[in-house]
């Protein structure tokens, strides 16, 4: 897990509407701070950093989060010994301690006719659903809701398809696929999804 003994836990409330790419950048910048061992962002938009440094990393962590484009709503530092006295751990603490996330469940797209299958993907700070299973050999129509920021564009790199989602979303038509997995992502390659053709 870590190179050193964990001494402090830092929690930074990033605020509502945090973009996935912004969270990823904040995570990367905080992870690069000497003495930070583990970094995660939970579902409530709180960045959690476990540190082994003998010095206070409060200012370094705040600076990294601000550099990533956030105005932290709150920053709390707790000695790790106090954290470990409380059982069970909160969801945020469990995430920071690298408990496995529940696996994503792929959504199977119903085949409407021998000529079409359709699915709608909601774009928020992720794709919902993010992983879909389709019938090989039948064209696919994906309706994406509107996206903004890092999710303003969806890219199917292996298929040479790109769509702008900024003006009400877009309908992307995928030709009949051979069996296999076809990834897609936002324009910055921070948020990912996949199509599995069977």
C-alpha distance (Angstrom), angle and dihedral (degrees) to the residues before:
residue distance angle dihedral
X1 . . .
X2 3.78 . .
X3 3.77 137.0 .
X4 3.80 93.8 -135.0
X5 3.78 141.7 28.2
X6 3.81 111.6 -77.1
X7 3.82 110.0 -116.7
X8 3.81 106.7 162.9
X9 3.78 139.6 28.9
X10 3.81 117.9 -151.7
X11 3.81 121.5 -163.7
X12 3.81 119.5 -166.7
X13 3.83 118.7 -174.1
X14 3.80 103.1 -143.8
X15 3.80 94.5 -170.8
X16 3.79 134.7 -124.5
X17 3.78 122.7 -47.1
X18 3.79 95.6 30.5
X19 3.80 109.0 169.2
X20 3.80 116.4 -129.5
X21 3.81 91.8 -123.5
X22 3.82 90.3 51.3
X23 3.80 90.4 50.4
X24 3.80 89.6 48.7
X25 3.80 91.7 50.4
X26 3.82 91.8 47.8
X27 3.81 89.9 49.4
X28 3.81 91.7 50.4
X29 3.82 93.7 47.8
X30 3.81 93.5 48.1
X31 3.82 91.6 45.5
X32 3.83 88.6 56.2
X33 3.82 91.6 60.6
X34 3.82 111.6 106.2
X35 3.79 108.3 -109.6
X36 3.81 97.2 26.0
X37 3.79 110.0 117.5
X38 3.82 106.8 172.8
X39 3.80 131.6 18.9
X40 3.82 128.9 -177.3
X41 3.80 138.7 159.6
X42 3.80 115.6 -140.1
X43 3.81 129.3 -148.5
X44 3.81 91.5 -92.4
X45 3.83 91.7 60.6
X46 3.80 96.3 -105.4
X47 3.79 118.1 140.4
X48 3.79 111.5 -144.1
X49 3.80 122.3 -163.5
X50 3.80 125.9 -173.7
X51 3.80 111.6 -154.6
X52 3.79 134.7 -166.1
X53 3.82 96.4 -173.4
X54 3.80 121.0 123.5
X55 3.81 88.9 -141.3
X56 3.81 130.8 68.7
X57 3.83 109.7 -93.8
X58 3.81 94.6 -173.0
X59 3.82 96.2 112.5
X60 3.81 94.0 42.2
X61 3.80 91.9 51.4
X62 3.82 93.3 47.0
X63 3.82 90.2 48.8
X64 3.82 91.4 51.2
X65 3.81 92.0 49.2
X66 3.82 92.1 48.3
X67 3.82 89.9 48.2
X68 3.82 87.7 55.9
X69 3.81 88.7 58.2
X70 3.80 103.1 -97.6
X71 3.80 131.6 125.3
X72 3.82 100.2 -149.0
X73 3.80 113.5 -131.1
X74 3.80 92.6 -157.2
X75 3.78 139.2 -7.6
X76 3.81 121.1 -157.6
X77 3.80 128.2 -178.2
X78 3.81 120.3 -162.6
X79 3.81 127.0 -177.6
X80 3.80 107.7 -114.3
X81 3.81 92.2 -127.9
X82 3.83 89.4 64.8
X83 3.79 90.5 48.4
X84 3.79 93.8 53.6
X85 3.81 92.3 51.4
X86 3.82 90.3 67.0
X87 3.78 117.3 78.2
X88 2.96 129.6 -144.5
X89 3.78 101.6 36.1
X90 3.78 120.4 -129.9
X91 3.81 120.0 -110.1
X92 3.81 90.2 -102.3
X93 3.79 92.3 52.1
X94 3.79 91.9 46.2
X95 3.81 90.5 53.2
X96 3.79 91.5 49.4
X97 3.79 91.0 50.5
X98 3.81 88.4 58.2
X99 3.79 98.3 -108.8
X100 3.81 106.3 170.8
X101 3.78 117.0 -95.8
X102 3.78 117.0 -125.0
X103 3.79 108.6 -92.9
X104 3.79 118.5 -102.7
X105 3.77 111.5 -106.9
X106 3.82 113.0 -137.2
X107 3.81 116.3 -129.9
X108 3.80 116.9 -132.5
X109 3.81 112.1 -136.4
X110 3.82 113.4 -137.6
X111 3.79 116.8 -123.3
X112 3.81 107.2 -125.2
X113 3.79 97.5 -173.4
X114 3.78 136.4 -17.0
X115 3.81 85.8 -89.4
X116 3.79 104.1 47.9
X117 3.77 149.5 30.7
X118 3.80 123.3 179.6
X119 3.79 137.2 -164.8
X120 3.82 136.4 172.0
X121 3.80 120.8 -138.4
X122 3.80 119.0 -162.6
X123 3.79 114.0 -143.9
X124 3.82 115.0 -148.8
X125 3.80 118.0 130.7
X126 3.81 86.5 -39.3
X127 3.80 139.1 15.9
X128 3.81 116.6 -84.7
X129 2.94 107.6 -133.9
X130 3.77 94.9 19.3
X131 3.80 97.7 178.7
X132 3.79 121.6 43.4
X133 3.79 133.3 179.9
X134 3.81 117.9 -146.2
X135 3.79 138.0 177.0
X136 3.80 112.5 -95.7
X137 3.79 116.7 -123.8
X138 3.83 96.1 31.8
X139 3.83 123.6 97.1
X140 3.80 115.5 -111.0
X141 3.79 129.6 -144.8
X142 3.81 116.9 -159.6
X143 3.80 119.8 -170.4
X144 3.80 110.3 -157.4
X145 3.81 119.0 -163.6
X146 3.78 118.5 -131.7
X147 3.78 116.7 -64.3
X148 3.78 132.8 -168.4
X149 3.78 140.3 -173.7
X150 3.78 110.7 10.7
X151 3.82 89.1 -4.7
X152 3.81 94.4 55.8
X153 3.80 90.0 104.4
X154 3.79 132.5 40.2
X155 3.80 117.9 -155.1
X156 3.81 129.1 -163.0
X157 3.79 94.9 -169.5
X158 3.80 97.9 -179.7
X159 3.81 91.3 50.3
X160 3.80 97.4 43.1
X161 3.82 92.0 -121.3
X162 3.81 126.3 136.1
X163 3.82 128.9 170.6
X164 3.81 134.7 -170.5
X165 3.83 111.2 -131.3
X166 3.82 98.5 -178.1
X167 3.82 99.3 99.2
X168 3.79 105.7 55.2
X169 3.79 96.2 -47.9
X170 3.78 127.7 -83.6
X171 3.77 143.7 -102.7
X172 3.79 111.4 -124.1
X173 3.79 118.3 -162.1
X174 3.79 114.6 -153.4
X175 3.81 117.0 -164.6
X176 3.81 119.8 -126.7
X177 3.81 106.5 -64.4
X178 3.75 131.8 -142.2
X179 3.82 113.9 -126.5
X180 3.80 110.1 -76.3
X181 3.80 144.8 82.0
X182 3.81 120.1 -67.6
X183 3.82 115.3 -169.7
X184 3.79 125.3 -153.7
X185 3.79 131.7 -173.5
X186 3.77 146.6 173.3
X187 3.79 116.9 -81.4
X188 3.82 90.8 -94.7
X189 3.83 93.2 49.8
X190 3.82 91.1 -123.4
X191 3.82 100.1 113.1
X192 3.78 118.0 49.1
X193 3.77 142.3 -168.3
X194 3.78 137.0 166.1
X195 3.78 144.5 -144.5
X196 3.80 116.4 -146.3
X197 3.81 113.2 -162.5
X198 3.80 115.0 -158.8
